[in-house]
Amino acid sequence: MISFEEKNELPNGYSGSEYESKGFTVSKMIQDFPLRGKPVFLLVKKRRWRHKITGVIIKRDFTFIADGSKFTQELSDFLKDASQYARRYHE
């Protein structure tokens, strides 16, 4: 398992004087392509920031995680393509 913790740096376009760090969202475990035949799991800890006046929470968008899954987008696309080819040859 490889653990990633987001740095305490605001996303581009936001002012550090207006926002304060409020820790992390719930960690997310995702699976990526195997390395040397071993499964690879990534533990991602995303930061969140709160606007000091309005209380609005912001966080970065991690689009490399496939929506509704626990796989990276790249692995998810690969598995979808592989399953289509497998069905074609088993018919």
N, C-alpha and C positions, 0 to 999 in steps of 0.2 A: 504494500500500500504506500502510495506517495501522497503526502499531505501538502496542500497549498493554502497559505493564509494571505489574504489580500493586504497589501500595504495600506497604511493609513494616509492615503492621498486622495483628495476629492476628485471626482470625474471632471474632465475638461468642461469649462464654462460655468463652474460654480465657485463662489467666493468663500475662502477660508474664514473670513470674518463673520459670515452669515450662518455658517453651518458648524455643528459640533459632532464629533464621532460618538456613536451610541453603540459601539461594540459590533457584534456579528449577528447575522441571521443564522438559522439552524444550518449546520453543516450538511453537505450533500455528498453522498458516495456515488461515484459514477464509474463505469467500466469502459476501458479503452482497448485498443488493439493489444494482443498478447506480445510479450517480449520473450524471445527464446523459448517459446512454447508455454510460458507461464502467464496466468491471468494478471492483468494490470488494473488496479483499482486506485482511483484518485479521490481523495477527500478534500473537498473545496469549502473553505470558510470565506463567505462574502461579508464585507463590511457594510454598514449602513450609517448614514449621517442624518441628523435632524436639523431642520431650519430653526434657528433660535427664536424666531418670533411666531411663525405660523405653525410650527410643529410638524410640517410635512417631512416625511421620510424619503430619502433618495438612496438608490443603490445602483451599482453597475449592472448592465445587461450582459449576461454570459450566454451568448448565442451559440457557443460551441457545444452546449448541452442540448440534445434533441428534446423537443417539447414532449412532456408526458412520459419520458423514459429515464432510465438511469445509465444511458450510454452517451458517449460523445456523438455529435452530429455525424462525424465522419464514419464512425463504426456503425451507427444506425443505418446510414445510407448503404454501406457495404453489405450489411446483413440482409437488407431488403432486396438488393440486387442479387445476392447469392441465392436467396430463397426463390426468386423468380426463375433463375436458371435451373435450379434443382427441380422445380415443378415441371418445367418444360421437358426435361430428360426422363422423368418418371411417368409421363403420360403415355 
